[in-house]
Amino acid sequence: MSESRTFDVDGVPTTAVTDLPEDATVLDVREDDEWAAGHIAGALHIPMGQVPQRLEDLPEGQLHVVCRSGGRSQRTAVWLQRNGYDVVNVDGGMSAWAEAGRDMVSESGQEPFVR
């Protein structure tokens, strides 16, 4: 599947959850309780407020940034882009992910949900 992108007012590329490549590196910037409730399997979790202190934890290459609805991920993506990272904001965040019926996992073993 080829990724379809638009650009927000800050020039950050944005993609829909339905266009997210299967092999995308996903950075989830939600808080710990949100992550524990439900997240994308294989995603990297760094809460938005910790990103500047944890740059060494970011892998090489393009990052697809996600939060609950797209606001925090957009702000994080703008900051990362201004600091030289190749980023794409995931439009609609985990709410859109869940609405699209995409697979999630939880830390509790319970049915995953978006908090």
C-alpha positions in Angstrom: 0.0 0.0 0.0 1.4 3.4 -0.9 1.2 6.1 1.7 -0.9 9.2 0.8 0.2 12.4 2.5 -0.9 15.9 3.0 0.9 18.7 4.8 -0.4 20.7 7.8 0.1 24.4 8.2 3.5 23.9 9.8 4.7 21.8 6.8 4.6 18.5 8.6 3.5 15.6 6.4 0.3 13.9 7.6 -1.1 10.5 6.7 -4.4 8.7 7.5 -4.2 5.6 9.6 -5.6 3.6 6.6 -2.5 4.7 4.6 0.1 3.9 7.3 2.6 1.5 5.8 2.8 -2.0 7.5 6.5 -1.5 8.2 6.1 2.1 9.6 8.1 3.0 12.7 5.4 4.4 15.0 6.2 6.8 17.9 3.3 6.9 20.4 3.5 10.1 22.5 0.5 9.5 24.7 0.8 9.2 28.5 1.5 5.9 30.3 -2.1 5.1 31.2 -3.2 5.7 27.6 -0.5 3.5 26.3 -1.3 0.7 28.8 -5.0 0.7 27.7 -4.3 0.1 24.1 -1.6 0.8 21.5 -0.2 -0.4 18.2 1.9 -3.5 18.5 5.6 -2.7 17.9 5.2 1.0 18.5 7.8 3.0 20.5 6.3 4.7 23.5 7.8 8.0 24.6 5.3 10.5 26.3 5.3 13.9 24.6 6.9 15.7 27.5 9.8 13.2 27.6 10.7 13.4 23.9 13.4 16.2 24.1 15.2 14.2 26.9 14.9 10.9 25.1 16.2 11.6 21.6 18.8 8.9 21.9 15.9 6.4 22.1 14.6 7.4 18.7 15.5 5.0 15.9 17.0 6.1 12.6 14.7 6.8 9.7 11.2 8.1 9.3 8.9 8.2 12.4 5.1 8.1 12.2 3.9 10.1 15.3 0.6 9.2 17.0 -1.4 10.3 20.0 -5.1 10.0 20.9 -6.5 12.4 18.4 -3.6 14.0 16.5 -3.0 17.2 18.5 0.0 16.1 20.7 1.5 14.1 17.9 1.3 17.1 15.5 3.1 19.4 18.1 5.7 16.7 18.7 6.1 16.1 14.9 6.6 19.9 14.4 9.3 20.0 17.1 11.1 16.9 15.8 11.0 18.2 12.2 12.5 21.5 13.3 15.3 19.4 15.0 16.1 17.5 11.9 13.9 14.4 12.2 12.0 12.8 9.3 8.4 12.7 10.7 4.8 12.1 9.6 1.9 12.9 11.8 -0.8 10.2 11.9 -4.1 12.1 11.3 -6.8 11.3 13.9 -4.4 9.4 16.1 -5.4 6.2 18.0 -9.1 7.2 17.9 -9.0 7.0 14.1 -6.9 3.8 14.4 -9.6 2.1 16.6 -12.4 3.4 14.3 -10.7 1.9 11.3 -10.7 -1.5 13.1 -6.9 -1.7 13.2 -5.3 -4.2 15.6 -4.2 -3.0 19.1 -2.6 -4.6 22.1 -2.9 -3.7 25.8 -0.4 -3.9 28.7 -3.0 -5.5 31.0 -4.1 -8.4 28.8 -7.6 -6.9 28.7 -9.4 -5.9 25.5 -7.4 -2.9 24.2 -9.2 0.4 23.9 -8.3 4.0 23.3 -8.1 6.1 26.5 
